[in-house]
Amino acid sequence: METDPASLDPEERSNKFYALASAGLGILSLCGGIISPAFGSILAILGIVLGIFGRRSENKRSATVGISLSIIGLLTAIIFSLLLYFAKY
């Protein structure tokens, strides 16, 4: 059953937004970690933080997926930056 977003209290609405934003940032951090490891790391850290706040909502699954994707994106950025660093030497 879908609820009207306007009928939710403001805290629940913002927590749902944090959960969805975390999932979106997790996906972007996966792509950004390969293009620019610094950019991907920033997106991943933001995704993790928003996912932690998003776990307070009813959308715990979206927040958990966002945290997981952000951690994978952060690891991708770290591994890719190490590969770039050692490829120079």
C-alpha distance (Angstrom), angle and dihedral (degrees) to the residues before:
residue distance angle dihedral
M1 . . .
E2 3.78 . .
T3 3.75 119.6 .
D4 3.74 126.0 -150.0
P5 3.83 108.4 -103.9
A6 3.79 90.5 -140.6
S7 3.80 90.5 59.4
L8 3.80 92.9 59.2
D9 3.75 120.7 94.2
P10 3.82 113.4 -104.2
E11 3.81 94.6 -109.4
E12 3.81 93.7 53.4
R13 3.80 90.7 45.6
S14 3.81 92.3 52.5
N15 3.82 91.8 45.5
K16 3.81 89.9 53.2
F17 3.81 88.8 49.8
Y18 3.82 89.9 50.9
A19 3.80 90.7 51.7
L20 3.80 93.1 51.1
A21 3.82 92.8 42.2
S22 3.79 89.2 52.1
A23 3.80 91.1 55.0
G24 3.81 91.0 48.1
L25 3.79 93.0 47.9
G26 3.79 89.7 47.9
I27 3.79 90.8 57.7
L28 3.79 91.7 45.1
S29 3.80 91.6 48.7
L30 3.80 90.1 56.3
C31 3.79 90.5 56.6
G32 3.79 94.8 36.2
G33 3.80 92.8 51.3
I34 3.79 90.3 65.2
I35 3.80 97.2 40.9
S36 3.80 96.4 43.7
P37 3.82 118.7 -2.2
A38 3.81 92.9 -158.0
F39 3.81 92.1 52.0
G40 3.80 91.7 45.0
S41 3.80 91.1 50.3
I42 3.79 92.5 52.3
L43 3.81 91.4 49.1
A44 3.80 91.1 47.5
I45 3.80 93.6 50.5
L46 3.80 90.6 48.7
G47 3.81 89.4 48.5
I48 3.80 91.7 52.0
V49 3.81 92.7 48.9
L50 3.81 93.3 47.1
G51 3.80 90.0 46.1
I52 3.78 91.0 55.0
F53 3.80 89.8 52.5
G54 3.80 90.4 43.3
R55 3.82 91.8 56.7
R56 3.81 87.2 75.2
S57 3.81 90.8 69.4
E58 3.78 132.3 75.8
N59 3.83 87.8 -101.2
K60 3.80 94.7 77.5
R61 3.80 90.7 143.8
S62 3.82 93.6 57.7
A63 3.79 90.8 47.6
T64 3.80 91.8 49.0
V65 3.79 91.6 49.8
G66 3.81 89.4 48.7
I67 3.79 92.3 50.8
S68 3.81 91.3 47.7
L69 3.80 93.9 48.7
S70 3.79 90.8 46.1
I71 3.80 92.0 52.1
I72 3.80 90.4 49.4
G73 3.82 89.0 47.6
L74 3.80 91.0 50.4
L75 3.80 91.3 49.8
T76 3.81 89.8 47.9
A77 3.80 90.9 52.3
I78 3.81 92.4 48.1
I79 3.80 93.7 47.7
F80 3.79 92.8 45.0
S81 3.82 92.4 49.0
L82 3.81 90.2 49.8
L83 3.79 90.0 50.0
L84 3.80 90.2 50.6
Y85 3.80 91.2 47.7
F86 3.80 95.4 49.9
A87 3.81 93.0 42.1
K88 3.80 88.4 66.2
Y89 3.82 91.5 60.1
